[in-house]
Amino acid sequence: MNERANQRVAYFNGEIMPEHDVRVPFRDRSFLYGDGCFDMTRTFNGNLFKIEEHVERLFRSLAYLQIDIGLSPAEVIRISEDVLDRNRHLLADGDDYWLGQRISRGVKAVGDEGWDHTGPAVIVECQPLPFRERAQYYRDGLKVIVPSVRRTPPQNLSPRTKTHNYLNLVMAELEVHAQNPSAWAVLLDYNGNLCEGLGSNIFIVKNEELFTPKAQYVLAGVSRGTAIELADEIGLRCEERDLDLYDAYTADEIFVTSTSFCICPVSSINGNAVAEESIPGPITGRLLEAYSKLVDCNIADQYLKHLHTE
């Protein structure tokens, strides 16, 4: 296969192949039940960010789900770097990739289908980050809406596992997008406290201190952890605690963290404007600047250069 072909390639169960040749059987348990997990990182300047931390989290998810993929974390990192290397030439100048590892428990075989492989399915793939679609958020801030759908409680299924079963978050996002297609969903937990959004964590700034929901109730993102580390480095206190809508409505600033956003300011929540008028606010701006310095990439500018106004 010509590795310089004008199409992305992916790793699938030991082979590198064009994305469109990856075929997952319809009896695959991830398709049937959402029985699998994944993790995602991104590149900056074409280089993977904290790949070790993301793969470590992937293997914690695998341990929780009791799936053995027959590969070590070091091998998954090597495969991930190889997939990136084979696709890097397709990146446009200034763009970057999401890169993900996607795991299924395997095929729920009846026994007479003649499958060559019924064990765990392992896919490593990448795709361009959606800079154009999300550029407006760095100009206007995210408009957060809290849906009626609550986050699955940890006593039912641990949110610390990044599983393929995203229906809880998907239903919340559908409800929010029915009100405003460009709004961002952030769910409450079972107790009525702020929890998380689809692939994103929330932070509140009050009196130059940071507050974020407890890790027990959320998928504690690598970007969330990076923001907490950077806050400590620049002398900002950060506390994990229960946060309700009163805390959000009276916050000085709000921002979300995610793999793609890193740090993105919030301009309103349920139609209530965040106190700071500037986007981003001063504390969010300091953290965004520190994050940009860490990754040697102006995060906001990378999005804003894709902004097209009519």
KENUSE-918573 format. One record per residue (C-alpha): residue in three letters; y, x, z; residue number from 1. Coordinates in Angstrom, 1 decimal. Layout:
<nodes>
   doti        y        x        z   rotor
    Ala        Y        X        Z     NUM
...
</nodes>
This chain:
<nodes>
   doti        y        x        z   rotor
    Met      0.0      0.0      0.0       1
    Asn      3.5      1.3     -0.9       2
    Glu      5.2      1.7      2.5       3
    Arg      8.6      1.6      0.7       4
    Ala      8.0     -1.8     -0.7       5
    Asn     10.9     -4.2     -0.3       6
    Gln      9.2     -6.3      2.4       7
    Arg      8.5     -5.9      6.0       8
    Val      5.1     -4.9      7.3       9
    Ala      3.4     -5.7     10.6      10
    Tyr      0.4     -4.5     12.6      11
    Phe     -2.4     -7.0     12.9      12
    Asn     -5.7     -6.2     14.7      13
    Gly     -5.8     -2.5     13.8      14
    Glu     -4.2     -2.7     10.3      15
    Ile     -0.8     -2.4      8.8      16
    Met     -0.1     -5.1      6.2      17
    Pro      2.8     -7.1      4.6      18
    Glu      4.0     -9.8      7.0      19
    His      2.9    -12.5      4.6      20
    Asp     -0.7    -11.2      4.7      21
    Val     -1.0    -11.7      8.4      22
    Arg     -3.3    -14.7      8.9      23
    Val     -4.1    -16.2     12.3      24
    Pro     -7.0    -18.7     12.3      25
    Phe     -6.2    -22.3     13.0      26
    Arg     -8.8    -22.1     15.8      27
    Asp     -6.8    -19.4     17.5      28
    Arg     -6.2    -20.3     21.2      29
    Ser     -2.5    -19.4     21.0      30
    Phe     -2.1    -22.0     18.2      31
    Leu     -4.3    -24.5     20.0      32
    Tyr     -3.1    -24.1     23.5      33
    Gly     -0.2    -21.6     23.7      34
    Asp     -2.8    -19.3     25.3      35
    Gly     -1.1    -16.0     24.8      36
    Cys      1.9    -13.8     25.6      37
    Phe      4.4    -11.7     24.0      38
    Asp      7.4     -9.3     24.6      39
    Met     10.4     -8.4     22.7      40
    Thr     12.8     -5.5     22.6      41
    Arg     15.5     -4.6     20.1      42
    Thr     16.9     -1.5     18.5      43
    Phe     20.3      0.1     18.7      44
    Asn     21.2      2.3     15.8      45
    Gly     17.7      1.8     14.6      46
    Asn     16.1      3.1     17.8      47
    Leu     14.0      1.0     20.3      48
    Phe     15.6      0.2     23.6      49
    Lys     13.6      0.6     26.8      50
    Ile     10.3      0.1     25.0      51
    Glu      8.4      1.5     28.0      52
    Glu      9.8     -1.2     30.3      53
    His      9.1     -4.0     27.8      54
    Val      5.5     -2.9     27.2      55
    Glu      4.9     -2.6     31.0      56
    Arg      6.1     -6.2     31.3      57
    Leu      3.7     -7.2     28.5      58
    Phe      0.8     -5.6     30.3      59
    Arg      1.8     -7.5     33.5      60
    Ser      1.7    -10.7     31.5      61
    Leu     -1.7     -9.7     30.1      62
    Ala     -3.0     -9.0     33.6      63
    Tyr     -1.8    -12.4     34.9      64
    Leu     -3.4    -14.2     31.9      65
    Gln     -6.6    -12.0     32.3      66
    Ile     -6.5    -10.9     28.6      67
    Asp     -7.9     -7.4     27.7      68
    Ile     -6.6     -6.2     24.3      69
    Gly     -8.6     -3.0     24.4      70
    Leu     -5.4     -0.9     24.0      71
    Ser     -3.4      1.1     26.5      72
    Pro      0.4      0.8     27.0      73
    Ala      0.8      4.2     25.4      74
    Glu     -1.1      3.0     22.3      75
    Val      1.0     -0.2     22.1      76
    Ile      4.1      1.9     22.3      77
    Arg      2.8      4.2     19.5      78
    Ile      2.0      1.2     17.3      79
    Ser      5.4     -0.4     18.0      80
    Glu      7.2      2.8     17.0      81
    Asp      5.0      3.1     13.9      82
    Val      5.9     -0.5     12.8      83
    Leu      9.5      0.3     13.3      84
    Asp      9.3      3.5     11.3      85
    Arg      7.7      1.6      8.4      86
    Asn     10.4     -1.0      8.4      87
    Arg     13.5      1.0      9.3      88
    His     14.5      1.6      5.6      89
    Leu     15.0     -2.1      5.1      90
    Leu     17.7     -2.4      7.7      91
    Ala     21.2     -2.9      6.3      92
    Asp     23.9     -0.5      7.6      93
    Gly     24.9     -1.4     11.1      94
    Asp     22.1     -3.9     11.6      95
    Asp     19.2     -3.7     14.1      96
    Tyr     15.8     -5.3     14.7      97
    Trp     14.1     -7.4     17.2      98
    Leu     10.6     -5.9     17.7      99
    Gly      7.8     -7.9     19.3     100
    Gln      4.2     -7.6     20.4     101
    Arg      2.4    -10.9     20.2     102
    Ile     -1.0    -11.5     21.8     103
    Ser     -3.5    -14.3     21.7     104
    Arg     -6.6    -14.7     23.8     105
    Gly     -8.5    -15.1     20.5     106
    Val    -10.4    -17.7     18.4     107
    Lys    -12.0    -20.7     20.1     108
    Ala    -15.0    -20.4     17.8     109
    Val    -17.5    -23.3     17.3     110
    Gly    -20.0    -20.7     16.2     111
    Asp    -20.7    -21.4     12.5     112
    Glu    -17.4    -20.4     10.9     113
    Gly    -18.3    -16.7     10.3     114
    Trp    -15.1    -15.2     11.8     115
    Asp    -15.0    -11.5     11.5     116
    His    -13.0    -11.3     14.7     117
    Thr    -12.8    -13.8     17.6     118
    Gly    -11.4    -11.5     20.4     119
    Pro     -7.8    -11.1     21.3     120
    Ala     -5.4    -11.1     18.4     121
    Val     -2.7     -8.4     18.5     122
    Ile      0.4     -8.5     16.3     123
    Val      3.4     -6.2     16.3     124
    Glu      6.3     -7.2     14.1     125
    Cys     10.0     -6.9     13.7     126
    Gln     12.8     -9.0     12.3     127
    Pro     16.5     -8.5     11.8     128
    Leu     18.7     -9.7     14.7     129
    Pro     20.7    -12.9     14.0     130
    Phe     24.1    -11.3     14.2     131
    Arg     25.8    -13.7     11.8     132
    Glu     24.4    -16.8     13.5     133
    Arg     25.5    -15.7     16.9     134
    Ala     28.8    -13.9     16.2     135
    Gln     30.9    -16.8     17.3     136
    Tyr     29.7    -16.5     20.8     137
    Tyr     31.5    -13.2     21.3     138
    Arg     34.7    -14.7     20.0     139
    Asp     34.5    -18.1     21.7     140
    Gly     32.0    -17.6     24.5     141
    Leu     28.8    -19.5     25.0     142
    Lys     29.1    -23.3     25.8     143
    Val     26.4    -23.8     28.3     144
    Ile     24.9    -27.3     28.8     145
    Val     22.4    -28.0     31.6     146
    Pro     19.7    -30.4     30.3     147
    Ser     17.7    -33.0     32.3     148
    Val     14.5    -31.0     31.6     149
    Arg     13.7    -28.8     34.6     150
    Arg     12.1    -25.3     34.4     151
    Thr      8.4    -25.3     35.1     152
    Pro      8.0    -24.4     38.8     153
    Pro      6.3    -21.2     39.8     154
    Gln      3.6    -23.0     41.7     155
    Asn      2.4    -24.4     38.4     156
    Leu      2.9    -21.5     36.1     157
    Ser      4.6    -18.2     36.9     158
    Pro      7.9    -17.9     34.9     159
    Arg      7.5    -14.1     35.3     160
    Thr      4.9    -14.2     32.5     161
    Lys      6.3    -14.3     28.9     162
    Thr      3.8    -16.7     27.5     163
    His      3.6    -18.3     24.0     164
    Asn      3.8    -21.7     25.7     165
    Tyr      7.6    -22.3     25.4     166
    Leu      7.5    -26.1     25.2     167
    Asn      9.3    -26.5     28.5     168
    Leu     12.3    -24.4     27.2     169
    Val     12.0    -25.9     23.7     170
    Met     12.4    -29.4     24.9     171
    Ala     15.4    -28.4     27.0     172
    Glu     17.0    -26.8     24.0     173
    Leu     16.3    -29.8     21.8     174
    Glu     18.1    -32.0     24.3     175
    Val     21.1    -29.7     24.4     176
    His     21.3    -29.2     20.7     177
    Ala     21.3    -33.0     20.2     178
    Gln     24.7    -33.0     22.1     179
    Asn     26.0    -29.7     20.6     180
    Pro     24.1    -27.7     18.0     181
    Ser     25.8    -24.5     19.0     182
    Ala     25.5    -24.9     22.8     183
    Trp     23.2    -22.8     25.0     184
    Ala     20.7    -24.4     27.3     185
    Val     20.4    -23.2     30.9     186
    Leu     17.8    -25.1     32.9     187
    Leu     17.8    -25.9     36.6     188
    Asp     14.7    -25.1     38.6     189
    Tyr     12.6    -27.7     40.5     190
    Asn     15.0    -27.5     43.5     191
    Gly     18.1    -28.1     41.4     192
    Asn     19.3    -24.5     41.3     193
    Leu     20.4    -22.7     38.2     194
    Cys     17.4    -21.0     36.6     195
    Glu     17.3    -19.6     33.0     196
    Gly     17.6    -20.4     29.4     197
    Leu     15.3    -19.7     26.4     198
    Gly     15.0    -15.9     26.6     199
    Ser     18.1    -15.5     28.7     200
    Asn     19.2    -15.0     32.4     201
    Ile     22.5    -16.2     33.9     202
    Phe     25.0    -14.4     36.1     203
    Ile     28.0    -15.8     38.0     204
    Val     31.0    -13.7     39.0     205
    Lys     32.9    -14.8     42.1     206
    Asn     35.5    -12.6     43.9     207
    Glu     34.4     -9.6     41.9     208
    Glu     30.8     -9.9     43.0     209
    Leu     27.8    -10.8     40.8     210
    Phe     25.2    -13.5     41.7     211
    Thr     22.0    -14.3     39.7     212
    Pro     19.0    -16.5     40.4     213
    Lys     16.0    -15.1     42.3     214
    Ala     13.4    -13.3     40.3     215
    Gln     10.7    -15.6     41.6     216
    Tyr     12.0    -18.5     39.5     217
    Val     12.8    -16.7     36.3     218
    Leu     11.6    -14.3     33.7     219
    Ala     13.5    -11.3     35.1     220
    Gly     14.6     -9.8     31.8     221
    Val     14.9     -6.1     31.1     222
    Ser     18.5     -6.8     30.0     223
    Arg     19.0     -8.6     33.4     224
    Gly     17.8     -5.5     35.2     225
    Thr     20.0     -3.3     33.0     226
    Ala     23.1     -5.4     33.9     227
    Ile     22.2     -5.1     37.6     228
    Glu     21.8     -1.3     37.3     229
    Leu     25.1     -1.0     35.5     230
    Ala     26.9     -3.2     38.0     231
    Asp     25.8     -0.8     40.8     232
    Glu     26.9      2.2     38.8     233
    Ile     30.4      0.9     38.4     234
    Gly     30.7     -0.3     42.0     235
    Leu     30.0     -4.0     41.7     236
    Arg     27.8     -5.8     44.2     237
    Cys     25.0     -8.0     42.8     238
    Glu     23.0    -10.5     44.9     239
    Glu     20.0    -12.6     43.9     240
    Arg     20.2    -16.0     45.5     241
    Asp     20.0    -19.7     44.9     242
    Leu     22.9    -21.0     42.8     243
    Asp     23.7    -24.6     42.1     244
    Leu     26.2    -26.3     39.7     245
    Tyr     29.0    -26.1     42.3     246
    Asp     28.7    -22.3     42.2     247
    Ala     28.9    -22.5     38.4     248
    Tyr     31.8    -24.9     38.3     249
    Thr     33.8    -22.7     40.7     250
    Ala     32.9    -19.3     39.3     251
    Asp     35.5    -16.8     38.1     252
    Glu     33.3    -15.7     35.2     253
    Ile     29.8    -16.5     33.9     254
    Phe     27.7    -14.5     31.5     255
    Val     24.1    -14.5     30.2     256
    Thr     21.9    -11.5     29.5     257
    Ser     19.1    -11.4     26.9     258
    Thr     17.4     -8.8     24.6     259
    Ser     19.6     -9.8     21.6     260
    Phe     22.8    -10.6     23.4     261
    Cys     22.6     -7.8     26.1     262
    Ile     25.6     -9.4     27.8     263
    Cys     27.4    -12.5     26.4     264
    Pro     30.3    -14.3     28.1     265
    Val     30.2    -18.0     28.9     266
    Ser     33.3    -20.1     28.2     267
    Ser     32.2    -23.5     29.7     268
    Ile     29.3    -25.2     31.5     269
    Asn     28.8    -28.9     31.0     270
    Gly     32.2    -29.1     29.5     271
    Asn     33.9    -27.4     32.5     272
    Ala     35.9    -24.4     31.4     273
    Val     35.1    -21.2     33.2     274
    Ala     38.1    -20.1     35.3     275
    Glu     39.0    -16.9     33.4     276
    Glu     40.8    -17.7     30.1     277
    Ser     40.0    -14.4     28.4     278
    Ile     36.7    -13.9     26.5     279
    Pro     35.2    -11.9     28.0     280
    Gly     36.6    -12.0     31.5     281
    Pro     37.5     -8.7     33.2     282
    Ile     34.2     -8.2     35.1     283
    Thr     32.1     -9.2     32.1     284
    Gly     34.1     -7.0     29.9     285
    Arg     33.5     -4.0     32.2     286
    Leu     29.8     -4.6     32.2     287
    Leu     29.8     -5.1     28.4     288
    Glu     31.6     -1.9     28.0     289
    Ala     29.2      0.0     30.3     290
    Tyr     26.2     -1.5     28.4     291
    Ser     27.7     -0.5     25.0     292
    Lys     28.2      3.0     26.3     293
    Leu     24.6      3.2     27.6     294
    Val     23.2      2.2     24.1     295
    Asp     25.9      4.1     22.1     296
    Cys     26.8      0.9     20.2     297
    Asn     29.7     -1.5     20.6     298
    Ile     27.7     -4.6     21.2     299
    Ala     30.4     -7.2     20.7     300
    Asp     31.8     -5.5     17.6     301
    Gln     28.3     -5.4     16.1     302
    Tyr     28.2     -9.2     16.3     303
    Leu     31.9     -9.8     15.5     304
    Lys     31.8     -7.9     12.2     305
    His     29.5    -10.6     10.9     306
    Leu     31.9    -13.3     11.8     307
    His     33.0    -15.3      8.7     308
    Thr     35.8    -17.8      9.0     309
    Glu     36.5    -20.4      6.3     310
</nodes>
